[in-house]
Amino acid sequence: MNAETHAERDTRGPLAEVAVVVIGYDDAAHVTDAVRSALAQGPAVREVIAVDDCSTDGSAGLLDRLAASEPRLKVIRRRVNSGGCGTPRNTGLDAVASPYVMFLDSDDVLPPGAVAALLEAASGARAEVASGLCVRREVPSGREVPWQPRLYALHAVVPHPARRTRLVHDTLCVNKLYRTAFLRAHGIRFPEGRFPYEDVVFTARVLAAAPRIALIPDRVYVWHVRRSAERLSISLDRAGVANWRARTEACRQAYEVLLGAGQKELARAVRAKFLDHDLRMYLRELGLRDAAYRRAWWELTRAHLAEYDADDWARNPAAPGRLAGRVVLACPEPRDLPRLRELAARPARLCPPYAHAADGTPVWSADLPQVSLEPLLARPVGALPLAVDAELRARGRDARLRLRLRLHELYGRVAQAGPETVETQWRHRDDGDVVVRGATLALTPYEPGAEAAGTGPESAGSWWAETTVDLAALAARGAGTWDLRLRIRFRDGASRDVTAHALTGTGLLRRGAVPSARHGVVLVQPYITHSGALALRVAPGVRGVLSVARSRLRRLLH
């Protein structure tokens, strides 16, 4: 870019160089919000191309009325519904007349300044692709979770994707700005028709062409997560095994695209990402499915993992996803689902039993000795899948909540590291920045006769601690859900952040009303998350009781 062009950009802001392709189908409630968020990006946007995929709910009419007063908006109506997202995106891409293009879904929005930030990054770095931070916003709570934040912590320019293989983890196409000529020169398009996870394959095709990529920490895309919607998004609609079949096929094609382009390291990274992300996510939910789903899922997964070679398994062999994948591959039928769910949690927890082979090698279980856990012996203690049991009990006349914790030994690694303390904290589910910190507790080795969590013969080789839950501090924040987080500190200063495995059984607190001097009463309900961790629902006072009742009614109606 010459000096004159830079001067013009400095005095007038970004040039009108970007097209935003918005796709939608039967989404009249949101599509105009998406389009307006693109138009509101300012002079950087030359054109907004809205592709209606043969909607029947009046979406096209709303877009036409908006286009009548906005010359930058072009509406394209498809005569036949494509059944997916790839075809309408390709239709919009074919109509682009701008040097750069972005993609936007009808139920999401672009935050202010997103296009200008990406355009400046792409132009300044002479990059074919510029990518920024996407946030997943839960609707209606407003809770936001950044997507792949490690990639976008700092400004960076990646001259070749192979130099940052972590790029394969960001499979979204919507938080990126592409040079249009680059896509067309390499024939990069989305899979056509009904092809769920089309952006996984599209992203692989982009990376296979070895673009120069600019990364920025700016928020450039807001992904709305509507879990109570009548029609769930592809990423949320995981109840049918067809979703898993589509995901494994997309990952398989992404691997083949990269391998065929000579990008072997990126292809390996795609397989590693499948184990670390996709497999673990679905394993956490597998126990919720019926027997037919589990069998079909297990068969599909084993067929997919059978394509992996020795090098795929040899890289980072102690990683939780690889350990879980080995168990699935070794067993013809579903088994050990509760334990696999814990291993798939974030952070991972490897719960008992801790078995050994005849030669003393750590193994998954006595009847599955072919799955070796020996790589755990060399893993840093700060990365071990440590298991901590947690239980809540109500004690005394004031019904104080007592939290008991038990840290398990793991093939001698915990004793070797010397656990000293555990820090407790409760983190608000809808706002992770809101934290109620508890006490820092000394971890006491179990001794026969001690009043420890889970006392008994199996408690030998473990450490325990006990504290009171500051229920007043939780209730002061109003009704909400709190997740228990722990930090274990060791003798040499190392630490490990973990969640706790929730125990169930006789005598443990289930749901109850706890007297409160401030609120009169506080409803308390411990529960187990999908990954097996302990969480706590708190609802103070009459308003809290009514809030819980309304929420339960809404869930029943939904």
DOLUMTI-265972 format. One record per residue (C-alpha): residue in three letters; x, y, z. Coordinates in steps of 0.1 Angstrom, whole numbers, plus 5000, padded with zeros to 4 digits. Layout:
BEGIN
alaXYZ...
// end
This chain:
BEGIN
met500050005000asn501650334990ala502050645012glu499150834995thr496750555004his498050545040ala497550925043glu493950895030arg493250615055asp494650835084thr492551135075arg489350975065gly489350645084pro489350305067leu488450285030ala485250115019glu486949785011val484849525029ala481849315020val479849145048val477948835037val474948765060ile473148435056gly469748345071tyr466848105070asp463548155088asp465148395113ala462948705110ala463448775147his467148835144val468248885108thr467749255106asp469749305139ala472649115122val472449325090arg472249655110ser475349555130ala477149515097leu475949845083ala476850015115gln480549935110gly480850255092pro482850355060ala484950045060val481949845048arg481349895011glu478549645008val476349405029ile475049105009ala472148935027val471448585013asp468048455023asp467948075019cys464348045008ser462748155041thr459048115048asp458648345078gly458848685060ser462648735065ala463148835029gly460449105031leu462149255062leu465449265043asp463849415012arg462349695033leu465649765050ala467449765016ala465050035003ser466650285026glu470150145026pro472050154993arg474849945006leu472549645013lys471949394985val469349114991ile469648774973arg466748534976arg467548164969arg464647984953val465347644969asn466547595005ser470047455005gly469747275039gly472947415052cys475147725056gly477747655029thr475647714998pro474248055008arg477748165018asn479048064984thr476148254968gly477048564987leu480748524980asp480048504942ala478348844945val481149014964ala482749314945ser484949434974pro488649354980tyr487849185014val484948975027met483548865060phe480748625070leu478048685095asp475148455106ser471648595110asp471448535147asp474748695156val476149045155leu479449235148pro480449455177pro481249825169gly484649875152ala485149505143val485549555105ala487849855108ala490149665133leu490349365110leu490949575079glu493649775095ala495349455107ala495149295073ser496349605054gly499149675079ala500549325078arg499849265041ala497948955052glu495448755032val493548675064ala492948875096ser491348715126gly490148845159leu488448735191cys484948585191val482848575223arg480048335229arg477248525246glu474648325264val471148455258pro469348575278ser471848575307gly474448785288arg477248565301glu480248585277val482948325271pro485848405248trp486448155220gln490048035217pro491448325238arg495048185237leu495248265200tyr494148625205ala495948735236leu498248965216his498749125182ala500648885160val501548825124val501848455113pro503748435080his502748075075pro500047875094ala502447585101arg504347815124arg501247825147thr499447495146arg497047615173leu495247795144val493447465136his491547505169asp489747815156thr487447655130leu485047955128cys484848145096val482948435110asn485648605131lys487948655101leu488448895072tyr489548735040arg491148895009thr488548814982ala491148764955phe492948504977leu489848294981arg489148304944ala492648244933his492747924953gly489147814946ile488347824983arg484647764989phe482347615015pro481047255011glu477647274994gly474247155005arg473447005039phe476946975053pro477047055091tyr480347195103glu481047335069asp483347605084val485747325097val486447225061phe486447585048thr489047675075ala491247375065arg491047485028val492147835039leu495047715059ala496047465032ala496647765009ala499247895034pro498048255038arg499848525058ile497648575089ala497248875112leu495848805147ile494349075169pro492949075205asp489949295196arg486449155199val485249115163tyr482248875166val479448805190trp478148455188his474748425204val474048105222arg470348045226arg469947715244ser466147745247ala465547825211glu462947615193arg465447545165leu468947495180ser472047585161ile474147305147ser476747335175leu474047295202asp471847035185arg473946735196ala471146505208gly471146295176val474046075166ala473846235131asn475546545145trp478546345157arg478746165123ala478846505106arg481446635130thr483746335125glu483346365087ala484246735088cys487346665108arg488246375085gln487946605055ala489946885072tyr492746635078glu492746515042val492646865028leu495746965048leu497646645042gly496946665005ala498347025005gly501646895021gln500747065054lys501546755075glu502046935108leu498747105105ala497046785095arg498446615127ala497246915147val493646865133arg493746505147ala495146625180lys492446895182phe489746625176leu490946435207asp491446745229his488246925220asp485546735200leu485946395217arg486046535252met483046755246tyr480846465235leu482146225261arg481046465288glu477446435275leu477446065265gly475945955298leu472946165291arg472045965259asp470145645256ala471745305249ala471145315212tyr472845645208arg475845535230arg476345225209ala476145415176trp478445695189trp480945445202glu481045265168leu481545585148thr484245705172arg486145375170ala486045385132his487345735132leu490145675157ala491145355138glu492445585111tyr495045745134asp498645615132ala501345565158asp502645925154asp499146065162trp499045875195ala502745935204arg502346315206asn501646425241pro500546075251ala499446175287ala496946435274pro493346345286gly491846325251arg494446075240leu493945865271ala490245865266gly490645795229arg492745485237val490045355260val487345395233leu489545235207ala490344935229cys486744845238pro484244715213glu481244825235pro480645145256arg482145115291asp483445315320leu481345615310pro481245795344arg485045775346leu485545885310arg483246175317glu485446285345leu488646245324ala486946455297ala486146745321arg488147075320pro490347045339ala490546665336arg490046435366leu491246075366cys489145905393pro489845575409pro490545285405tyr494245325400ala495244985387his498644835378ala499644575353ala501544265364asp504844445359gly503744745380thr502944975351pro499945205357val497045095335trp493445215330ser491944915349ala492744555358asp490644425329leu491944685304pro495744655309gln496444735273val495645105279ser498845215297leu498845525319glu502645525322pro502945865304leu501446015336leu504645935355ala506546195335arg503846465334pro504446775355val502346775386gly500747105375ala499246925345leu498146595361pro494446495360leu494146515398ala490946395413val489346565443asp486146445458ala483746695473glu480646665495leu478346905513arg476646845546ala474447065568arg475647075604gly474447225636arg471347415646asp472247695622ala472447445594arg475847555584leu477147405552arg480347195556leu482447125525arg484646815527leu487446755502arg489546455495leu492546465472his493446125457glu496945985452leu497845925416tyr500445655412gly502745815438arg502946145420val500946345445ala502946225475gln506146285456ala505146645450gly503946705486pro500546865486glu500347135513thr497247345509val494047385489glu492447715482thr488647725477gln486547965457trp483047975443arg482748135408his479448275396arg478148075366asp476848375346asp479648615355gly483048445359asp484548765372val482448735403val484248515428val483648445465arg486948325479gly486948075507ala489647965531thr493047835523leu493147495540ala495947265550leu495746925534thr496046655560pro497146295551tyr494446045558glu494845845590pro492645565602gly489945705625ala490246065612glu486946225602ala487746265566ala485646285535gly485045935522thr486645765552gly487345405549pro489945165536glu489945325501ser490845665517ala494445545524gly496845735502ser494746055501trp494646395517trp491646575531ala490346915543glu487147065556thr485647405557thr482447605561val480747745530asp480148125533leu476548095523ala475848455533ala478448585508leu476948375480ala473348485489ala474448845489arg474848825452gly471248715447ala469948405430gly472448225409thr474647925403trp478147885417asp480847655405leu483447525430arg487047585420leu490147465438arg493847535437ile496147275451arg499647405461phe502647175465arg505847175484asp508047315456gly505547605449ala503847435419ser500047445418arg497247275400asp493747435394val491047165396thr487247125399ala485846865423his484046545417ala480646565434leu479946275457thr476446145462gly475045925489thr473145905522gly473546195545leu474746445519leu472846765514arg470446745484arg468047045484gly467047245514ala466147575531val468847725553pro467847995579ser469348335573ala469348645595arg469448875565his467148695540gly464948485564val465648175543val468048075516leu467247785492val470347575486gln470747305460pro473947125453tyr474046955419ile476346765396thr477346925363his477446735330ser481146675336gly480546545372ala481746855391leu480147005421ala478047325417leu475647505441arg472447685433val471547955458ala468248155460pro467848395489gly464548525504val461048515490arg462148665457gly464748385453val462048115460leu459848265434ser462648295409val463447925413ala459847835409arg459548035377ser462747895363arg461547535370leu458147615353arg459947745322arg462047435320leu459047215323leu457147405296his460147405273
// end
